[in-house]
Amino acid sequence: HTPRLHRMVQQISNWINGKEDLPSNPTWLDVTNPANGDVIAQVVISGEQQVEQAVVAAKAAFNSWSKVNNKTRCQKLHRLYELIRDNADELAELVVLEHGKNKAEALAEVAKGNETVEFACSFPILSLGHVLDVSRGVKCEDSREPLGVVSHIVPFNFPAMVPLWAIPIAIAAGNCVILKPSEKVPLTMFKMAKLFQQAGIPDGVFNIVNGTKDVVMGLCSHPDIRAVTFVGSTPIARIVASTCAGNGKRVLALGGAKNHLIALPDCEPDATSSDVVASFTGCSGQRCMAASVLVIVADETNQTFANDLIDRIVTKASQIQAGQGNNQMGPVIDQAAVDRIHKYIQIAETSGAKILLDGRSWNRDHPKGFWTGPTIILHPAATTVDPCLTEEIFGPVISIVLVPNCTQALAIEHSSPFGNAACVYTSSGANAELFSRNFSSAMIGVNIGVPVPREPFSFGGMGMSKFGDHGDITGDGGIEFFTRRRKVTTRWPVSGSAENTPWFK
């Protein structure tokens, strides 16, 4: 990266040991506003030396932070919760600026992230151990302990929420954290770092190292980092998981997704169509829980139902306007994303699919920024050849396939190597139970197209959507991930019992 200096542009440094920190000869990377392509900031590109600095600071802080009792740690987190709530509008504006999503989505993201802070405030109760008399005169007990220095590597699509999935729980447990944000969206968490400090969380407990691949690999290979969580694409998640495992670290690496929605003839068409549109267009489709394939179950007797549902979806999606106001859809993150999304649409069109709604016009209508609109593709049949039906697009695109029965619908969902989310739309409890028990994904929705669990339930997929063998992220899975259990088994000799001492009587 060639250093460039733009006048009147904020420069985002690292945050190490409670203060801004820069390499001796910093290299900068431009941060752009996806809505217009303007450079809004520059972020420093760090390397192994900065990773080492952050680890040293975190290790030093861990010596004291891990000894602070749970109640006191969580009092700091409760103050952080209040600060995030009070600064929610400013944080949301930063999300809009650097990511592009609309203001309502940004506010919801900040609030959802803050829910995890609130959940972490209950750590003294949630972390209670067990005590049990397991035999005559023998007692077993266990307790949770922090791991040490841990790292959280996050993607661009939720600048506030995904970092907060892990950081509050890790800190509540007594760990010290090194965050590696996406270099595309460094502003939000840089602001958040100052709120951590304002909340009274000691310097070194929370650190940020900005950068790209070198920082990721440095965190995954550093011998003093005990655990790594990662959220991003499947190819990188696989590399992170294997690198961490090879270095003896606890690791949870969440990858990509190909989420299927299945609409049955007994579904409520108006509610279903609205939910489908919200699922595939929300946050411009840049979320691992977004709808990607809609499978409509309709035999010869139900073609009217299928046509009506498709018409409703196309009509509602076509009414969405470009913009960052409420009920509008924002841009995607950069030009590479636009090009990738349009490539998938072109491949589907060339292979014989029908483009019912073409969002490529948004790019022509908005020459500044990185815009692509809702796109709906009707495929003549389910096939493993068309990448629109098998690969993660990560944009506001949904493929529709019609099948005659539930068996074929489930077969399509089962054919995906991913296993993040799936949803069935139905009015029947029996149908809901059938699909909930037979989907091959980890997070299931019934009439909910973005079935994100909420605390205390944890978040995590199956198959190629999750790597690592230690639980899920956030919720009770986060508590399990960021702690280890110490087990103590005790037996006292009878001769040493209190009843046999002269002063007991």
Salt bridges, closest charged atoms under 4 A:
GLU20 OE2 - LYS194 NZ 3.63
ASP30 OD2 - ARG4 NH2 1.88
ASP30 OD2 - HIS6 NE2 3.38
ASP38 OD1 - LYS368 NZ 3.92
GLU52 OE1 - HIS222 NE2 2.63
GLU82 OE2 - HIS78 ND1 3.66
GLU82 OE1 - ARG79 NH1 3.49
ASP86 OD1 - ARG85 NE 3.21
ASP89 OD1 - LYS103 NZ 2.89
GLU90 OE1 - LYS191 NZ 3.56
GLU93 OE2 - LYS103 NZ 2.84
GLU109 OE1 - LYS101 NZ 2.72
GLU115 OE1 - LYS112 NZ 3.89
GLU115 OE2 - ARG454 NH2 2.30
GLU141 OE2 - LYS139 NZ 3.88
ASP142 OD1 - HIS130 ND1 3.18
ASP142 OD2 - ARG485 NH1 3.20
GLU145 OE1 - ARG484 NE 3.44
GLU145 OE2 - ARG486 NE 2.32
GLU183 OE1 - LYS180 NZ 3.04
ASP224 OD2 - LYS59 NZ 3.39
ASP270 OD1 - ARG312 NH1 3.47
ASP270 OD1 - LYS316 NZ 2.82
ASP308 OD2 - ARG312 NE 2.87
ASP334 OD2 - LYS184 NZ 3.06
GLU349 OE1 - ARG360 NH2 3.05
ASP358 OD2 - ARG360 NH2 2.78
ASP386 OD2 - HIS379 ND1 3.04
GLU413 OE1 - HIS414 NE2 3.80
GLU433 OE2 - ARG437 NE 2.88
GLU455 OE1 - LYS112 NZ 3.24
ASP472 OD1 - LYS466 NZ 2.80
GLU480 OE1 - ARG144 NH2 2.88
GLU480 OE1 - ARG485 NH2 3.24
